Every structure is written in structure tokens, then in C-alpha cells.
Amino acid sequence: MIADGLCAETDPESFFPERGGSTRAAKKVCLACEVRAECLEYALTHDEQFGVWGGLSERERRRLRNAA
């Protein structure tokens, strides 16, 4: 369940940085998360436009969708 994600235990602002801000801290949390794949699938299915989901930024998710 996505609610079990490590992001629920950390600062949400790191997952939604200002434009041009670093996503490094959020991605580090995602690397250790047990529900990373489910989170990414949710973001892709629901076309999430902002933030880090499943370890990928919005730009990275857009590239992944375009490559598919």
C-alpha cells in the first residue's frame, strides 16, 4: 500500500521542490522504500504532474511515458 511509503515519515516539501530545486533528498528516501514500484505505477496511471513519485521526478516520468 502506498500509504506505507517512507515518504509518509519524512518532510513532504522534499518531494515537491520549487522549480529547479533538488530532488536528491527525495530520491534517496525512495531508494530504500518498499513500495517504490507501486508508487511509480500510481503516478504513471494517474498522470501525476508534480513531485517525486517512485524515485522519479516529473521530467523523468514524462520521458518514461514518452518512451513507452
N, C-alpha and C positions, 0 to 999 in steps of 0.2 A: 504494500500500500504506500502511495506517495507520501502520505502524512507521516510515515515512519522515516522520512528522509532526514539526513543530518542537517539540512538547511533549516529545519524547524527549530534547531537548537543553537543557531548562530544568528548574527546580525543580518537581517534581510536586506539592508542597504548594500551589502557587498554583492548581492545577486542582481541588483538593479542600479549599477553605477551611472553617474552622469555621462552624457555623451563624451566619448573619448577617454573615459575613465578606465582604470584597470579592472579586468575580470579575473586576474590571477588568484586572488584570495578565494573567490567563489569556486573556481575550478579546482583548487586544491581540496576544498571540502568535498566536492563531487567525486574526486578520485577515490575517496575512502567510503563512499556511500553505497549501501547495499541495494538501494532502489534506483540507482542511476539510470539503468536501461529503461525502466518503467517511466521515469520522469521524462526522459528524452522522447519516448514514444508518445506520452501525453502532450508534450509541447508540439511535436510534429503533427499529431492528429488534430489538435485544437488551434493550430496556426498561431502559437504564441509569438508575438512580435517583439517583446521586450524581455530583457533579463537573461540570466544564465539558467539553463534548464538541462539537466542530464550532462553537465560538463561542457556544454557548447553555448557560445554567445549567439545572439540573434543573427549575426552575419554568418557564422559557421553553420547554423541550422538552415539558413537560406541557401547556402552553397550545397548543402546535403540534399535539400529538396530539389534544387535545380539539376543536380547530377543524377537523380533517380528517374 
